[in-house]
């Protein structure tokens, strides 16, 4: 059975991407990705692994080229926050680190608070806090 799953992403500049994700509070994983063309992060309590590879290295692993068109999206990476305030802080960190918000922080349906951002390479991410005491049943 599968023990874990990793996200592998192509990036243009590993060092800039390392700075970006470190600024968001992701933990640099020095066990993997300590080369000049890759980086690894541990994310969250479960220590989910995020691997970043410079484009040519990624294409070698993936066996295909990276799509050039960033006008659409095939994947949305989401992670949770412990409070709306944490989301507000992360949104500020995203912008200060060079990313951009595609969805400003705010409530949806009265029980979810979140925002959406793109990283330095145009990958889409969402941060979400869910107040389960206000979640509608059914």
ABEGO torsion letter per residue (X at the ends): XBABBBBBBBBABAAAAAAAAAAAGBBBBAABGABAABBBBBBEAAGBBBBBBBAAAAAAAAGBBBBABAABBABBBBBBBABAAAAAAAAAAAAAAGBBBABBBEBBGGABBBBBBBBAAGBBBBBBBBBAAABBBX
